[in-house]
Protein backbone atom coordinates (compact mmCIF):
# COMPACT_ATOMS: atom_id res chain seq x y z
CA UNK A 1 0.00 0.00 0.00
CA UNK A 2 1.33 3.41 -0.97
CA UNK A 3 2.43 5.60 1.91
CA UNK A 4 2.96 8.77 -0.15
CA UNK A 5 3.01 10.47 -3.50
CA UNK A 6 5.94 11.86 -5.51
CA UNK A 7 5.39 15.36 -6.85
CA UNK A 8 7.34 16.31 -10.02
CA UNK A 9 7.59 19.69 -11.68
CA UNK A 10 4.96 20.14 -14.37
CA UNK A 11 5.72 17.96 -17.42
CA UNK A 12 8.60 16.14 -15.70
CA UNK A 13 6.63 13.10 -14.47
CA UNK A 14 5.61 12.11 -18.01
CA UNK A 15 9.16 12.62 -19.28
CA UNK A 16 10.52 10.48 -16.43
CA UNK A 17 8.26 7.51 -17.23
CA UNK A 18 8.95 7.79 -20.97
CA UNK A 19 12.69 7.77 -20.22
CA UNK A 20 12.35 4.55 -18.18
CA UNK A 21 10.46 2.89 -21.03
CA UNK A 22 13.08 4.01 -23.56
CA UNK A 23 16.29 3.36 -21.60
CA UNK A 24 15.20 0.09 -19.98
CA UNK A 25 13.60 -1.17 -23.21
CA UNK A 26 10.38 -2.23 -21.42
CA UNK A 27 6.73 -1.58 -22.16
CA UNK A 28 3.85 -0.20 -20.08
CA UNK A 29 2.79 -3.70 -19.02
CA UNK A 30 6.27 -4.43 -17.62
CA UNK A 31 6.24 -1.24 -15.55
CA UNK A 32 2.74 -2.05 -14.28
CA UNK A 33 3.80 -5.57 -13.22
CA UNK A 34 6.82 -4.28 -11.27
CA UNK A 35 4.76 -1.58 -9.54
CA UNK A 36 1.81 -3.95 -8.81
CA UNK A 37 -0.65 -1.66 -10.59
CA UNK A 38 -2.66 -1.82 -13.81
CA UNK A 39 -1.40 -0.69 -17.22
CA UNK A 40 -4.07 2.01 -17.18
CA UNK A 41 -2.55 3.48 -14.02
CA UNK A 42 0.85 3.68 -15.75
CA UNK A 43 -0.72 5.52 -18.69
CA UNK A 44 -2.51 7.92 -16.27
CA UNK A 45 0.81 8.61 -14.56
CA UNK A 46 2.51 9.13 -17.91
CA UNK A 47 0.00 11.80 -18.95
CA UNK A 48 0.18 13.22 -15.42
CA UNK A 49 -3.47 12.71 -14.59
CA UNK A 50 -2.38 11.51 -11.14
CA UNK A 51 0.81 11.84 -9.13
CA UNK A 52 3.18 8.88 -9.07
CA UNK A 53 3.14 6.71 -5.93
CA UNK A 54 6.26 6.66 -3.78
CA UNK A 55 6.01 2.86 -3.59
CA UNK A 56 6.10 2.49 -7.40
CA UNK A 57 9.13 4.75 -7.65
CA UNK A 58 11.01 2.64 -5.06
CA UNK A 59 10.15 -0.61 -6.86
CA UNK A 60 11.30 0.78 -10.21
CA UNK A 61 14.53 2.03 -8.61
CA UNK A 62 15.33 -1.50 -7.46
CA UNK A 63 14.51 -3.08 -10.83
CA UNK A 64 15.79 -0.51 -13.31
CA UNK A 65 18.84 1.72 -13.42
CA UNK A 66 17.18 5.13 -13.23
CA UNK A 67 18.07 8.49 -11.78
CA UNK A 68 15.23 10.29 -9.98
CA UNK A 69 15.13 14.04 -10.58
CA UNK A 70 16.34 15.99 -7.55
CA UNK A 71 13.48 18.48 -7.87
CA UNK A 72 10.84 15.98 -6.73
CA UNK A 73 9.28 15.93 -3.29
CA UNK A 74 7.31 13.28 -1.42
CA UNK A 75 3.97 14.16 0.18
CA UNK A 76 1.45 12.03 2.15
CA UNK A 77 -1.45 10.29 0.49
CA UNK A 78 -4.46 12.58 0.11
CA UNK A 79 -2.20 15.58 0.62
CA UNK A 80 -4.50 17.60 -1.58
CA UNK A 81 -7.66 17.18 0.54
CA UNK A 82 -6.88 19.97 3.02
CA UNK A 83 -5.98 22.31 0.20
CA UNK A 84 -9.13 21.45 -1.73
CA UNK A 85 -11.33 21.65 1.36
CA UNK A 86 -9.98 25.10 2.19
CA UNK A 87 -10.71 26.35 -1.32
CA UNK A 88 -14.19 24.86 -1.14
CA UNK A 89 -14.89 26.44 2.24
CA UNK A 90 -13.73 29.86 1.05
CA UNK A 91 -15.92 29.61 -2.02
CA UNK A 92 -18.89 28.52 0.08
CA UNK A 93 -18.43 31.53 2.38
CA UNK A 94 -18.31 33.83 -0.66
CA UNK A 95 -21.65 32.47 -1.84
CA UNK A 96 -23.56 31.95 1.43
CA UNK A 97 -21.74 33.84 4.18
CA UNK A 98 -19.98 32.52 7.33
CA UNK A 99 -20.68 28.90 8.18
CA UNK A 100 -21.19 29.10 11.96
CA UNK A 101 -22.60 32.38 13.25
CA UNK A 102 -23.92 32.55 16.81
CA UNK A 103 -27.37 33.42 15.45
CA UNK A 104 -27.33 30.43 13.12
CA UNK A 105 -26.22 28.02 15.83
CA UNK A 106 -28.89 29.32 18.19
CA UNK A 107 -31.60 28.97 15.57
CA UNK A 108 -30.44 25.47 14.63
CA UNK A 109 -30.33 24.32 18.25
CA UNK A 110 -33.83 25.62 18.98
CA UNK A 111 -35.21 24.00 15.85
CA UNK A 112 -33.52 20.70 16.72
CA UNK A 113 -35.07 20.70 20.20
CA UNK A 114 -38.49 21.55 18.77
CA UNK A 115 -38.36 18.69 16.27
CA UNK A 116 -37.27 16.26 19.00
CA UNK A 117 -40.19 17.28 21.20
CA UNK A 118 -42.69 17.01 18.34
CA UNK A 119 -41.38 13.62 17.18
CA UNK A 120 -39.75 11.87 20.17
CA UNK A 121 -40.22 8.47 18.55
CA UNK A 122 -37.59 9.41 15.97
CA UNK A 123 -35.03 10.07 18.70
CA UNK A 124 -35.46 6.97 20.86
CA UNK A 125 -31.70 6.63 21.38
CA UNK A 126 -31.09 10.32 22.07
CA UNK A 127 -31.04 11.60 25.65
CA UNK A 128 -33.26 14.63 26.31
CA UNK A 129 -33.73 16.49 29.56
CA UNK A 130 -36.81 15.29 31.41
CA UNK A 131 -39.49 17.83 32.13
CA UNK A 132 -40.83 18.13 35.70
CA UNK A 133 -43.95 19.97 36.83
CA UNK A 134 -43.47 22.30 39.80
CA UNK A 135 -45.59 20.78 42.60
CA UNK A 136 -48.06 22.80 44.64
CA UNK A 137 -46.89 23.95 48.05
CA UNK A 138 -48.29 21.29 50.38
CA UNK A 139 -47.59 19.32 53.56
CA UNK A 140 -46.33 16.40 51.46
CA UNK A 141 -43.88 18.68 49.65
CA UNK A 142 -42.76 20.21 52.96
CA UNK A 143 -42.11 16.73 54.39
CA UNK A 144 -40.16 15.78 51.24
CA UNK A 145 -38.07 18.94 51.69
CA UNK A 146 -37.34 17.89 55.28
CA UNK A 147 -36.25 14.43 54.12
CA UNK A 148 -33.92 15.90 51.49
CA UNK A 149 -32.44 18.37 53.99
CA UNK A 150 -31.98 15.50 56.44
CA UNK A 151 -30.58 12.40 54.75
CA UNK A 152 -30.56 13.75 51.21
CA UNK A 153 -27.99 15.27 48.91
CA UNK A 154 -28.36 17.39 45.77
CA UNK A 155 -25.72 17.24 43.03
CA UNK A 156 -25.82 18.89 39.61
CA UNK A 157 -27.83 16.10 38.06
CA UNK A 158 -29.33 14.02 40.87
CA UNK A 159 -31.10 14.04 44.22
CA UNK A 160 -30.24 11.13 46.50
CA UNK A 161 -31.63 10.12 49.90
CA UNK A 162 -29.57 7.49 51.74
CA UNK A 163 -31.20 5.24 54.35
CA UNK A 164 -30.30 2.04 56.21
CA UNK A 165 -31.82 -0.88 54.31
CA UNK A 166 -31.83 -3.17 57.37
CA UNK A 167 -33.53 -0.76 59.78
CA UNK A 168 -35.40 1.58 57.45
CA UNK A 169 -36.55 -0.61 54.56
CA UNK A 170 -40.21 0.27 55.15
CA UNK A 171 -39.38 3.95 55.42
CA UNK A 172 -37.46 3.76 52.12
CA UNK A 173 -40.66 2.50 50.49
CA UNK A 174 -42.58 5.39 52.05
CA UNK A 175 -40.06 7.97 50.81
CA UNK A 176 -40.17 6.50 47.32
CA UNK A 177 -43.97 6.71 47.27
CA UNK A 178 -43.94 10.26 48.70
CA UNK A 179 -41.56 11.46 45.98
CA UNK A 180 -43.75 9.84 43.35
CA UNK A 181 -46.87 11.60 44.70
CA UNK A 182 -45.20 14.97 45.05
CA UNK A 183 -42.92 15.12 42.01
CA UNK A 184 -44.65 12.69 39.65
CA UNK A 185 -41.43 10.70 39.26
CA UNK A 186 -40.74 7.17 40.51
CA UNK A 187 -37.29 7.18 42.16
CA UNK A 188 -34.68 4.50 41.47
CA UNK A 189 -33.42 2.51 44.43
CA UNK A 190 -30.02 0.86 44.56
CA UNK A 191 -27.54 -0.46 47.10
CA UNK A 192 -24.82 1.83 48.41
CA UNK A 193 -21.33 1.44 46.93
CA UNK A 194 -19.28 1.86 50.10
CA UNK A 195 -21.81 0.58 52.65
CA UNK A 196 -23.83 -2.38 51.42
CA UNK A 197 -26.45 -1.74 54.12
CA UNK A 198 -27.30 1.63 52.57
CA UNK A 199 -30.19 2.03 50.16
CA UNK A 200 -30.07 5.07 47.89
CA UNK A 201 -33.33 6.59 46.67
CA UNK A 202 -32.51 8.65 43.58
CA UNK A 203 -34.29 11.01 41.22
CA UNK A 204 -32.09 12.11 38.32
CA UNK A 205 -32.37 15.06 36.00
CA UNK A 206 -30.81 18.50 35.68
CA UNK A 207 -34.30 19.98 35.43
CA UNK A 208 -35.31 18.24 38.68
CA UNK A 209 -32.38 19.88 40.46
CA UNK A 210 -33.46 23.24 39.03
CA UNK A 211 -37.01 22.56 40.25
CA UNK A 212 -35.77 21.98 43.80
CA UNK A 213 -33.71 25.17 43.62
CA UNK A 214 -36.82 27.05 42.53
CA UNK A 215 -38.59 26.03 45.78
CA UNK A 216 -35.68 27.11 47.96
CA UNK A 217 -33.27 24.16 48.19
CA UNK A 218 -29.59 24.32 47.27
CA UNK A 219 -27.25 21.90 45.54
CA UNK A 220 -23.85 21.00 46.95
CA UNK A 221 -22.42 20.43 50.42
CA UNK A 222 -25.12 21.03 53.05
CA UNK A 223 -22.69 21.85 55.85
CA UNK A 224 -20.53 24.17 53.75
CA UNK A 225 -23.59 26.05 52.50
CA UNK A 226 -25.31 25.93 55.93
CA UNK A 227 -28.57 24.99 54.25
CA UNK A 228 -31.84 26.22 55.67
CA UNK A 229 -35.55 25.47 55.40
CA UNK A 230 -37.24 27.55 52.64
CA UNK A 231 -39.18 30.60 53.80
CA UNK A 232 -42.53 29.40 52.45
CA UNK A 233 -42.32 26.52 54.95
CA UNK A 234 -41.04 28.58 57.89
CA UNK A 235 -43.91 31.08 57.51
CA UNK A 236 -46.62 28.37 57.74
CA UNK A 237 -46.97 26.38 60.98
CA UNK A 238 -48.68 23.40 59.29
CA UNK A 239 -45.92 23.14 56.69
CA UNK A 240 -43.25 23.64 59.36
CA UNK A 241 -44.61 20.66 61.32
CA UNK A 242 -44.58 18.49 58.17
CA UNK A 243 -41.01 19.54 57.37
CA UNK A 244 -40.00 18.88 61.00
CA UNK A 245 -41.36 15.34 60.67
CA UNK A 246 -39.21 14.76 57.57
CA UNK A 247 -36.12 16.09 59.36
CA UNK A 248 -36.69 14.04 62.53
CA UNK A 249 -37.48 10.87 60.55
CA UNK A 250 -34.09 11.11 58.81
CA UNK A 251 -31.65 12.92 61.11
CA UNK A 252 -33.47 12.31 64.39
CA UNK A 253 -33.56 9.43 66.88
CA UNK A 254 -35.35 8.16 70.01
CA UNK A 255 -33.24 7.14 73.00
CA UNK A 256 -33.30 6.23 76.69
CA UNK A 257 -31.13 8.22 79.06
CA UNK A 258 -30.20 7.93 82.73
CA UNK A 259 -30.04 11.00 84.91
CA UNK A 260 -30.01 11.83 88.60
CA UNK A 261 -32.76 13.99 90.11
CA UNK A 262 -32.61 14.89 93.83
CA UNK A 263 -30.12 12.07 94.34
CA UNK A 264 -32.32 9.50 92.62
CA UNK A 265 -31.18 7.80 89.40
CA UNK A 266 -33.98 7.93 86.81
CA UNK A 267 -34.55 6.35 83.40
CA UNK A 268 -36.22 8.57 80.85
CA UNK A 269 -36.97 8.71 77.14
CA UNK A 270 -35.83 11.47 74.83
CA UNK A 271 -35.53 12.56 71.19
CA UNK A 272 -32.57 14.12 69.45
CA UNK A 273 -32.08 15.87 66.11
CA UNK A 274 -28.47 16.17 64.90
CA UNK A 275 -27.04 18.43 62.22
CA UNK A 276 -23.99 20.56 61.47
CA UNK A 277 -26.18 23.21 59.84
CA UNK A 278 -27.04 25.94 62.35
CA UNK A 279 -30.10 27.17 60.38
CA UNK A 280 -31.59 23.63 60.46
CA UNK A 281 -30.96 23.33 64.20
CA UNK A 282 -32.61 26.71 64.76
CA UNK A 283 -35.62 25.68 62.66
CA UNK A 284 -36.12 22.42 64.58
CA UNK A 285 -35.73 24.21 67.92
CA UNK A 286 -38.15 27.02 67.05
CA UNK A 287 -40.75 24.68 65.52
CA UNK A 288 -40.73 22.41 68.58
CA UNK A 289 -41.05 25.48 70.80
CA UNK A 290 -44.01 26.74 68.76
CA UNK A 291 -45.62 23.33 69.36
CA UNK A 292 -45.38 24.03 73.12
CA UNK A 293 -42.43 21.69 73.76
CA UNK A 294 -39.28 22.56 75.73
CA UNK A 295 -36.36 21.69 73.42
CA UNK A 296 -32.75 22.03 74.50
CA UNK A 297 -30.27 23.36 71.97
CA UNK A 298 -26.49 22.89 71.72
CA UNK A 299 -23.91 23.23 68.94
CA UNK A 300 -24.97 20.20 66.86
CA UNK A 301 -28.11 18.81 68.52
CA UNK A 302 -31.65 19.67 69.56
CA UNK A 303 -33.09 17.52 72.37
CA UNK A 304 -36.46 16.72 73.89
CA UNK A 305 -35.67 15.25 77.31
CA UNK A 306 -39.16 14.81 78.74
CA UNK A 307 -40.83 11.47 78.11
CA UNK A 308 -44.27 13.05 78.09
CA UNK A 309 -43.23 15.46 75.34
CA UNK A 310 -41.80 12.59 73.29
CA UNK A 311 -45.15 10.78 73.59
CA UNK A 312 -46.94 13.98 72.61
CA UNK A 313 -44.63 14.38 69.60
CA UNK A 314 -45.50 10.93 68.25
CA UNK A 315 -49.20 11.49 68.96
CA UNK A 316 -49.50 14.96 67.38
CA UNK A 317 -46.68 15.32 64.85
CA UNK A 318 -46.16 11.62 64.20
CA UNK A 319 -43.55 9.68 62.25
CA UNK A 320 -43.50 7.69 59.02
CA UNK A 321 -40.26 5.95 59.99
CA UNK A 322 -41.24 2.53 61.34
CA UNK A 323 -37.82 2.16 63.00
CA UNK A 324 -38.42 5.27 65.14
CA UNK A 325 -41.95 4.12 65.95
CA UNK A 326 -40.72 0.66 66.99
CA UNK A 327 -38.07 2.13 69.30
CA UNK A 328 -40.59 4.50 70.85
CA UNK A 329 -43.05 1.67 71.55
CA UNK A 330 -40.25 -0.52 72.92
CA UNK A 331 -39.13 2.21 75.32
CA UNK A 332 -42.71 2.86 76.38
CA UNK A 333 -42.95 -0.79 77.47
CA UNK A 334 -39.81 -0.52 79.60
CA UNK A 335 -41.30 2.30 81.61
CA UNK A 336 -44.69 4.00 81.71
CA UNK A 337 -44.42 7.59 80.71
C-alpha positions as CSV (number, residue, x, y, z in Angstrom):
1,X,0.0,0.0,0.0
2,X,1.3,3.4,-1.0
3,X,2.4,5.6,1.9
4,X,3.0,8.8,-0.1
5,X,3.0,10.5,-3.5
6,X,5.9,11.9,-5.5
7,X,5.4,15.4,-6.9
8,X,7.3,16.3,-10.0
9,X,7.6,19.7,-11.7
10,X,5.0,20.1,-14.4
11,X,5.7,18.0,-17.4
12,X,8.6,16.1,-15.7
13,X,6.6,13.1,-14.5
14,X,5.6,12.1,-18.0
15,X,9.2,12.6,-19.3
16,X,10.5,10.5,-16.4
17,X,8.3,7.5,-17.2
18,X,9.0,7.8,-21.0
19,X,12.7,7.8,-20.2
20,X,12.4,4.5,-18.2
21,X,10.5,2.9,-21.0
22,X,13.1,4.0,-23.6
23,X,16.3,3.4,-21.6
24,X,15.2,0.1,-20.0
25,X,13.6,-1.2,-23.2
26,X,10.4,-2.2,-21.4
27,X,6.7,-1.6,-22.2
28,X,3.9,-0.2,-20.1
29,X,2.8,-3.7,-19.0
30,X,6.3,-4.4,-17.6
31,X,6.2,-1.2,-15.5
32,X,2.7,-2.1,-14.3
33,X,3.8,-5.6,-13.2
34,X,6.8,-4.3,-11.3
35,X,4.8,-1.6,-9.5
36,X,1.8,-3.9,-8.8
37,X,-0.7,-1.7,-10.6
38,X,-2.7,-1.8,-13.8
39,X,-1.4,-0.7,-17.2
40,X,-4.1,2.0,-17.2
41,X,-2.5,3.5,-14.0
42,X,0.9,3.7,-15.8
43,X,-0.7,5.5,-18.7
44,X,-2.5,7.9,-16.3
45,X,0.8,8.6,-14.6
46,X,2.5,9.1,-17.9
47,X,0.0,11.8,-19.0
48,X,0.2,13.2,-15.4
49,X,-3.5,12.7,-14.6
50,X,-2.4,11.5,-11.1
51,X,0.8,11.8,-9.1
52,X,3.2,8.9,-9.1
53,X,3.1,6.7,-5.9
54,X,6.3,6.7,-3.8
55,X,6.0,2.9,-3.6
56,X,6.1,2.5,-7.4
57,X,9.1,4.7,-7.6
58,X,11.0,2.6,-5.1
59,X,10.1,-0.6,-6.9
60,X,11.3,0.8,-10.2
61,X,14.5,2.0,-8.6
62,X,15.3,-1.5,-7.5
63,X,14.5,-3.1,-10.8
64,X,15.8,-0.5,-13.3
65,X,18.8,1.7,-13.4
66,X,17.2,5.1,-13.2
67,X,18.1,8.5,-11.8
68,X,15.2,10.3,-10.0
69,X,15.1,14.0,-10.6
70,X,16.3,16.0,-7.6
71,X,13.5,18.5,-7.9
72,X,10.8,16.0,-6.7
73,X,9.3,15.9,-3.3
74,X,7.3,13.3,-1.4
75,X,4.0,14.2,0.2
76,X,1.5,12.0,2.1
77,X,-1.5,10.3,0.5
78,X,-4.5,12.6,0.1
79,X,-2.2,15.6,0.6
80,X,-4.5,17.6,-1.6
81,X,-7.7,17.2,0.5
82,X,-6.9,20.0,3.0
83,X,-6.0,22.3,0.2
84,X,-9.1,21.4,-1.7
85,X,-11.3,21.6,1.4
86,X,-10.0,25.1,2.2
87,X,-10.7,26.3,-1.3
88,X,-14.2,24.9,-1.1
89,X,-14.9,26.4,2.2
90,X,-13.7,29.9,1.1
91,X,-15.9,29.6,-2.0
92,X,-18.9,28.5,0.1
93,X,-18.4,31.5,2.4
94,X,-18.3,33.8,-0.7
95,X,-21.7,32.5,-1.8
96,X,-23.6,32.0,1.4
97,X,-21.7,33.8,4.2
98,X,-20.0,32.5,7.3
99,X,-20.7,28.9,8.2
100,X,-21.2,29.1,12.0
101,X,-22.6,32.4,13.3
102,X,-23.9,32.5,16.8
103,X,-27.4,33.4,15.5
104,X,-27.3,30.4,13.1
105,X,-26.2,28.0,15.8
106,X,-28.9,29.3,18.2
107,X,-31.6,29.0,15.6
108,X,-30.4,25.5,14.6
109,X,-30.3,24.3,18.3
110,X,-33.8,25.6,19.0
111,X,-35.2,24.0,15.8
112,X,-33.5,20.7,16.7
113,X,-35.1,20.7,20.2
114,X,-38.5,21.5,18.8
115,X,-38.4,18.7,16.3
116,X,-37.3,16.3,19.0
117,X,-40.2,17.3,21.2
118,X,-42.7,17.0,18.3
119,X,-41.4,13.6,17.2
120,X,-39.8,11.9,20.2
121,X,-40.2,8.5,18.6
122,X,-37.6,9.4,16.0
123,X,-35.0,10.1,18.7
124,X,-35.5,7.0,20.9
125,X,-31.7,6.6,21.4
126,X,-31.1,10.3,22.1
127,X,-31.0,11.6,25.6
128,X,-33.3,14.6,26.3
129,X,-33.7,16.5,29.6
130,X,-36.8,15.3,31.4
131,X,-39.5,17.8,32.1
132,X,-40.8,18.1,35.7
133,X,-43.9,20.0,36.8
134,X,-43.5,22.3,39.8
135,X,-45.6,20.8,42.6
136,X,-48.1,22.8,44.6
137,X,-46.9,24.0,48.1
138,X,-48.3,21.3,50.4
139,X,-47.6,19.3,53.6
140,X,-46.3,16.4,51.5
141,X,-43.9,18.7,49.7
142,X,-42.8,20.2,53.0
143,X,-42.1,16.7,54.4
144,X,-40.2,15.8,51.2
145,X,-38.1,18.9,51.7
146,X,-37.3,17.9,55.3
147,X,-36.2,14.4,54.1
148,X,-33.9,15.9,51.5
149,X,-32.4,18.4,54.0
150,X,-32.0,15.5,56.4
151,X,-30.6,12.4,54.8
152,X,-30.6,13.8,51.2
153,X,-28.0,15.3,48.9
154,X,-28.4,17.4,45.8
155,X,-25.7,17.2,43.0
156,X,-25.8,18.9,39.6
157,X,-27.8,16.1,38.1
158,X,-29.3,14.0,40.9
159,X,-31.1,14.0,44.2
160,X,-30.2,11.1,46.5
161,X,-31.6,10.1,49.9
162,X,-29.6,7.5,51.7
163,X,-31.2,5.2,54.4
164,X,-30.3,2.0,56.2
165,X,-31.8,-0.9,54.3
166,X,-31.8,-3.2,57.4
167,X,-33.5,-0.8,59.8
168,X,-35.4,1.6,57.4
169,X,-36.5,-0.6,54.6
170,X,-40.2,0.3,55.2
171,X,-39.4,4.0,55.4
172,X,-37.5,3.8,52.1
173,X,-40.7,2.5,50.5
174,X,-42.6,5.4,52.0
175,X,-40.1,8.0,50.8
176,X,-40.2,6.5,47.3
177,X,-44.0,6.7,47.3
178,X,-43.9,10.3,48.7
179,X,-41.6,11.5,46.0
180,X,-43.8,9.8,43.4
181,X,-46.9,11.6,44.7
182,X,-45.2,15.0,45.1
183,X,-42.9,15.1,42.0
184,X,-44.6,12.7,39.6
185,X,-41.4,10.7,39.3
186,X,-40.7,7.2,40.5
187,X,-37.3,7.2,42.2
188,X,-34.7,4.5,41.5
189,X,-33.4,2.5,44.4
190,X,-30.0,0.9,44.6
191,X,-27.5,-0.5,47.1
192,X,-24.8,1.8,48.4
193,X,-21.3,1.4,46.9
194,X,-19.3,1.9,50.1
195,X,-21.8,0.6,52.7
196,X,-23.8,-2.4,51.4
197,X,-26.4,-1.7,54.1
198,X,-27.3,1.6,52.6
199,X,-30.2,2.0,50.2
200,X,-30.1,5.1,47.9
201,X,-33.3,6.6,46.7
202,X,-32.5,8.7,43.6
203,X,-34.3,11.0,41.2
204,X,-32.1,12.1,38.3
205,X,-32.4,15.1,36.0
206,X,-30.8,18.5,35.7
207,X,-34.3,20.0,35.4
208,X,-35.3,18.2,38.7
209,X,-32.4,19.9,40.5
210,X,-33.5,23.2,39.0
211,X,-37.0,22.6,40.2
212,X,-35.8,22.0,43.8
213,X,-33.7,25.2,43.6
214,X,-36.8,27.1,42.5
215,X,-38.6,26.0,45.8
216,X,-35.7,27.1,48.0
217,X,-33.3,24.2,48.2
218,X,-29.6,24.3,47.3
219,X,-27.2,21.9,45.5
220,X,-23.9,21.0,47.0
221,X,-22.4,20.4,50.4
222,X,-25.1,21.0,53.1
223,X,-22.7,21.9,55.9
224,X,-20.5,24.2,53.8
225,X,-23.6,26.0,52.5
226,X,-25.3,25.9,55.9
227,X,-28.6,25.0,54.2
228,X,-31.8,26.2,55.7
229,X,-35.6,25.5,55.4
230,X,-37.2,27.5,52.6
231,X,-39.2,30.6,53.8
232,X,-42.5,29.4,52.5
233,X,-42.3,26.5,55.0
234,X,-41.0,28.6,57.9
235,X,-43.9,31.1,57.5
236,X,-46.6,28.4,57.7
237,X,-47.0,26.4,61.0
238,X,-48.7,23.4,59.3
239,X,-45.9,23.1,56.7
240,X,-43.3,23.6,59.4
241,X,-44.6,20.7,61.3
242,X,-44.6,18.5,58.2
243,X,-41.0,19.5,57.4
244,X,-40.0,18.9,61.0
245,X,-41.4,15.3,60.7
246,X,-39.2,14.8,57.6
247,X,-36.1,16.1,59.4
248,X,-36.7,14.0,62.5
249,X,-37.5,10.9,60.5
250,X,-34.1,11.1,58.8
251,X,-31.6,12.9,61.1
252,X,-33.5,12.3,64.4
253,X,-33.6,9.4,66.9
254,X,-35.3,8.2,70.0
255,X,-33.2,7.1,73.0
256,X,-33.3,6.2,76.7
257,X,-31.1,8.2,79.1
258,X,-30.2,7.9,82.7
259,X,-30.0,11.0,84.9
260,X,-30.0,11.8,88.6
261,X,-32.8,14.0,90.1
262,X,-32.6,14.9,93.8
263,X,-30.1,12.1,94.3
264,X,-32.3,9.5,92.6
265,X,-31.2,7.8,89.4
266,X,-34.0,7.9,86.8
267,X,-34.5,6.4,83.4
268,X,-36.2,8.6,80.9
269,X,-37.0,8.7,77.1
270,X,-35.8,11.5,74.8
271,X,-35.5,12.6,71.2
272,X,-32.6,14.1,69.4
273,X,-32.1,15.9,66.1
274,X,-28.5,16.2,64.9
275,X,-27.0,18.4,62.2
276,X,-24.0,20.6,61.5
277,X,-26.2,23.2,59.8
278,X,-27.0,25.9,62.4
279,X,-30.1,27.2,60.4
280,X,-31.6,23.6,60.5
281,X,-31.0,23.3,64.2
282,X,-32.6,26.7,64.8
283,X,-35.6,25.7,62.7
284,X,-36.1,22.4,64.6
285,X,-35.7,24.2,67.9
286,X,-38.1,27.0,67.0
287,X,-40.8,24.7,65.5
288,X,-40.7,22.4,68.6
289,X,-41.0,25.5,70.8
290,X,-44.0,26.7,68.8
291,X,-45.6,23.3,69.4
292,X,-45.4,24.0,73.1
293,X,-42.4,21.7,73.8
294,X,-39.3,22.6,75.7
295,X,-36.4,21.7,73.4
296,X,-32.7,22.0,74.5
297,X,-30.3,23.4,72.0
298,X,-26.5,22.9,71.7
299,X,-23.9,23.2,68.9
300,X,-25.0,20.2,66.9
301,X,-28.1,18.8,68.5
302,X,-31.6,19.7,69.6
303,X,-33.1,17.5,72.4
304,X,-36.5,16.7,73.9
305,X,-35.7,15.2,77.3
306,X,-39.2,14.8,78.7
307,X,-40.8,11.5,78.1
308,X,-44.3,13.1,78.1
309,X,-43.2,15.5,75.3
310,X,-41.8,12.6,73.3
311,X,-45.2,10.8,73.6
312,X,-46.9,14.0,72.6
313,X,-44.6,14.4,69.6
314,X,-45.5,10.9,68.3
315,X,-49.2,11.5,69.0
316,X,-49.5,15.0,67.4
317,X,-46.7,15.3,64.8
318,X,-46.2,11.6,64.2
319,X,-43.6,9.7,62.2
320,X,-43.5,7.7,59.0
321,X,-40.3,6.0,60.0
322,X,-41.2,2.5,61.3
323,X,-37.8,2.2,63.0
324,X,-38.4,5.3,65.1
325,X,-41.9,4.1,66.0
326,X,-40.7,0.7,67.0
327,X,-38.1,2.1,69.3
328,X,-40.6,4.5,70.8
329,X,-43.1,1.7,71.5
330,X,-40.3,-0.5,72.9
331,X,-39.1,2.2,75.3
332,X,-42.7,2.9,76.4
333,X,-43.0,-0.8,77.5
334,X,-39.8,-0.5,79.6
335,X,-41.3,2.3,81.6
336,X,-44.7,4.0,81.7
337,X,-44.4,7.6,80.7
